[in-house]
Amino acid sequence: MSPNRPAVTEPIEIERLLHRRSDLSTFIVHLTKDGPNGSPTARENLESILTTSKIEARTPMGWTGTGKDRLPPNALAEMKVVCFSETPLEHVYSMFQSIRGRTVNLSGYGVAFTKDKARSKGINPVWYVDMTPGRTWEVAPALDDLRTEARNSPGGFGSHHAAKILPFIEQMGTWSAGSRKEFSWEREWRHLGDLDLGLLDVALVLCPEAEIDDFEGLGPYTAIDPSWSLERMIATIVESRNLMSAWEITRARHAAKRAAREAES
C-alpha cells in the first residue's frame, strides 16, 4: 500500500455512531404537573399513572389556530395529546425550572420510556414551524388552509386526515411587543389521545430521592431523581438491574423446587 494512500476502513453501523452522540437521548420523558389550584398534585398524578397504567390526554395542542381562526371545542377535543421530551436524562432538570414567560410549570415527577418503546406505541416527534412576521413563509399558510378544510369537512373535523396530523405540528416565532413562542429546545414528542401502558413499558420513574422507595413499591419500577448527575443515575440503574436479576434467579430456583416436589407427589 502506498504510504500516501489513506487506510480503507469498513463502514460502521449507524447505531454505534448514534450511541456516542451525547446530545441524543435513549429515552423520552413525560413530566407531571399540579392540577388547577394545586389539586391533584404532580406526585398524585404520577401515582395515578403507575396505578391505572394510563396517561390521560387532557389538553388540545398543535396547529389549533388562534382568535377567530381557532378551532371550535368539538374539534379541539380531537387534538388532546400526551406530551413528552427527548431531553437527555442528565438535562431533565431544566424542564421543571421556573422560566420567565413560560406558563406551563412541570415538576420533577414523571416517567421515561425508551424511544423504541415510544415509537411502537404511536408517540411521534413534534414538527416546529416558524411564524415570525416579516418573512415569507409557505408552510404556515398551507397548514392554515389544511386546518380550515378539516374544520369544514362534511364528516366533521375528526373525520379528516388533518385531525391526525395537526396535533403534531407546533408554532414557533417572535412577534411584536416582545411576544414569543420558542420551545423547540424542548424537543417534544406527542401521543394523540390517552396512552395505555403495559406493565413493563415504563423504563424509569422520576421522583425526588426521598420518595424513591414509595414509587418503587408501586410495581416493578426503577426510580431515579432527575436532579442527580448522570453518573449517579447510571449507578442506580445498574444496581437495580442487578437486584432484579438476582430476584429472577431466586424466583426461578424456587419454581423449580416446587415443580420437583409436585412431581414427586
C-alpha positions in Angstrom: 0.0 0.0 0.0 1.3 3.5 -0.9 2.3 5.4 2.3 0.4 8.4 1.0 -2.8 6.5 0.4 -5.3 6.7 3.3 -6.2 3.5 5.0 -9.5 1.9 4.0 -11.9 1.3 6.9 -15.1 -0.6 6.9 -18.4 1.4 7.3 -19.7 1.3 10.8 -23.3 0.7 11.9 -25.4 3.8 12.4 -26.3 2.6 15.9 -22.6 2.6 17.0 -22.3 6.2 15.8 -25.5 7.4 17.4 -24.7 5.8 20.8 -21.7 8.1 21.0 -23.8 11.3 20.5 -24.3 12.8 24.0 -26.8 15.3 22.6 -29.2 12.4 21.7 -31.2 10.7 24.3 -32.1 7.0 24.6 -35.3 8.0 26.4 -38.3 10.2 26.1 -39.7 11.7 29.3 -43.2 12.6 30.5 -43.3 15.0 33.5 -46.4 15.6 35.5 -47.6 18.9 37.0 -50.0 20.1 39.6 -53.7 20.4 38.7 -55.7 23.6 39.0 -55.3 25.2 42.4 -52.7 22.5 43.2 -55.1 19.5 43.1 -54.3 16.9 42.3 -50.6 17.3 42.9 -47.8 16.4 40.5 -47.0 13.5 42.8 -50.6 12.3 42.8 -50.7 12.5 39.0 -47.6 10.2 38.8 -49.1 7.8 41.3 -52.3 7.7 39.1 -50.3 6.9 36.0 -48.5 4.0 37.7 -51.6 2.5 39.4 -54.0 2.9 36.4 -51.4 2.2 33.7 -52.7 5.1 31.7 -51.6 8.7 30.9 -54.6 10.8 30.1 -54.6 13.2 27.2 -56.2 16.3 28.7 -55.0 19.3 26.6 -55.6 20.0 22.9 -52.3 21.1 21.3 -50.8 21.6 17.9 -52.0 23.7 14.9 -55.2 24.7 16.6 -55.4 28.3 15.4 -55.8 31.5 17.4 -58.5 34.1 17.7 -61.3 33.8 15.1 -59.4 31.0 13.4 -59.2 28.8 16.5 -60.9 25.5 16.1 -64.3 25.0 17.9 -64.5 22.9 21.1 -65.7 19.7 19.4 -62.7 19.9 17.0 -60.2 20.7 19.8 -61.4 17.6 21.6 -59.9 15.6 18.8 -56.5 17.2 19.4 -55.9 16.3 23.0 -52.4 14.8 23.4 -49.9 13.5 25.9 -46.6 15.3 25.8 -43.0 14.1 26.2 -39.5 15.4 25.7 -36.4 13.7 24.4 -34.1 15.8 26.6 -31.2 13.6 27.8 -31.7 12.3 31.3 -28.9 14.5 32.8 -30.7 17.6 31.5 -34.3 16.8 32.5 -33.9 19.1 35.5 -34.0 22.0 33.0 -37.6 21.1 32.1 -39.0 21.8 35.6 -37.2 25.0 36.3 -39.1 28.3 36.7 -38.6 30.0 33.3 -39.7 33.6 32.7 -42.6 33.8 30.3 -43.4 30.1 30.5 -47.0 29.3 31.5 -46.6 25.5 32.0 -45.0 24.6 35.3 -43.7 21.0 35.2 -42.4 19.0 38.1 -39.6 16.6 38.9 -42.1 13.7 38.9 -42.5 11.6 35.7 -41.9 8.5 33.7 -39.3 7.7 31.0 -39.7 5.3 28.0 -37.1 4.1 25.6 -37.5 5.7 22.1 -38.1 2.2 20.6 -41.0 1.6 23.0 -42.4 5.1 22.5 -42.4 4.7 18.7 -44.1 1.3 19.0 -46.9 3.0 20.9 -47.5 5.7 18.3 -45.6 8.5 20.0 -44.0 10.9 17.4 -41.7 13.9 17.4 -43.3 17.4 17.0 -42.7 19.4 13.9 -41.9 23.1 14.7 -42.9 25.6 12.1 -41.7 29.2 12.1 -44.3 32.0 12.0 -42.1 35.1 12.8 -43.6 38.1 11.0 -41.7 40.0 8.3 -40.6 36.9 6.4 -42.2 35.0 3.6 -43.4 31.6 4.8 -45.1 28.9 2.7 -45.6 26.2 5.3 -47.7 28.1 7.9 -50.3 29.3 5.4 -50.6 25.9 3.9 -51.3 24.4 7.3 -53.9 27.1 7.9 -55.6 26.1 4.7 -55.5 22.4 5.8 -57.0 23.3 9.2 -59.8 25.2 7.5 -60.5 22.4 5.1 -60.7 19.9 8.0 -63.0 22.2 10.1 -65.4 22.5 7.2 -65.3 18.8 6.3 -68.8 17.3 5.8 -68.0 14.5 8.2 -66.6 16.8 10.9 -63.1 17.7 11.8 -62.3 14.3 13.3 -63.1 12.5 10.0 -60.4 14.5 8.1 -56.8 13.3 7.8 -55.6 16.6 9.2 -57.0 15.7 12.6 -54.3 13.0 12.8 -51.6 15.4 11.7 -52.1 18.9 13.1 -51.7 17.8 16.8 -48.0 17.0 15.9 -47.3 20.5 14.5 -46.4 23.5 16.7 -45.8 27.2 16.1 -42.6 29.0 16.9 -41.8 32.6 16.4 -41.2 36.1 17.8 -43.9 38.7 17.4 -44.2 42.4 18.3 -44.1 43.8 21.8 -41.7 41.0 22.9 -44.3 38.3 22.4 -42.6 35.0 21.5 -43.2 31.2 21.4 -39.9 29.4 21.2 -40.0 25.9 22.7 -38.3 23.9 20.0 -35.5 23.3 22.6 -37.9 21.0 24.5 -37.6 18.6 21.6 -41.2 17.5 22.2 -42.9 14.2 21.2 -46.6 13.6 21.5 -49.2 10.9 21.6 -52.7 11.6 20.2 -55.3 10.6 22.8 -54.9 8.6 26.1 -51.8 6.4 26.3 -52.4 2.9 27.7 -49.3 1.3 29.4 -48.2 -2.2 29.7 -46.6 -3.4 33.0 -43.1 -3.2 31.6 -43.5 -0.2 29.3 -42.1 2.3 31.8 -38.2 2.2 31.7 -37.7 4.6 34.6 -39.8 6.6 37.2 -38.6 10.1 38.0 -39.2 11.5 41.5 -37.3 13.2 44.4 -34.7 10.9 46.1 -36.7 10.8 49.4 -39.7 9.2 47.6 -37.9 6.6 45.6 -38.9 3.7 47.9 -42.6 4.8 47.8 -42.7 4.7 44.0 -40.7 1.5 43.6 -43.2 -0.1 45.9 -46.0 0.5 43.3 -44.6 -2.0 40.8 -41.5 -3.4 39.1 -40.1 0.1 38.6 -36.6 1.6 38.9 -36.8 5.2 40.2 -34.2 8.0 39.9 -34.0 11.6 41.0 -33.8 13.8 37.8 -31.6 16.3 39.7 -28.9 13.7 40.1 -25.8 13.6 38.0 -25.7 11.2 35.0 -23.1 9.0 36.8 -25.3 8.6 39.8 -28.3 7.8 37.6 -26.3 5.1 35.8 -25.1 3.6 39.0 -28.6 3.4 40.4 -30.0 1.8 37.3 -27.2 -0.8 37.2 -27.7 -1.7 40.9 -31.4 -2.0 40.3 -30.9 -4.3 37.3 -28.5 -6.5 39.3 -31.1 -6.8 42.1 -33.8 -7.6 39.6 -31.6 -10.3 38.0 -30.9 -11.8 41.4 -34.6 -11.8 42.2 -35.4 -13.5 38.9 -32.8 -16.2 39.5 -34.2 -16.8 43.0 -37.7 -17.0 41.7 -36.8 -19.5 39.0 -34.9 -21.6 41.6 -38.0 -21.7 43.9 -40.3 -22.5 40.9 -38.0 -25.4 40.0 -38.1 -26.8 43.6 -41.9 -26.5 43.7 -42.2 -28.4 40.4 -39.9 -31.1 41.7 -41.9 -31.6 44.8 -45.2 -31.7 42.9 -43.6 -34.3 40.5 -42.6 -36.5 43.5 -46.1 -36.3 45.0 
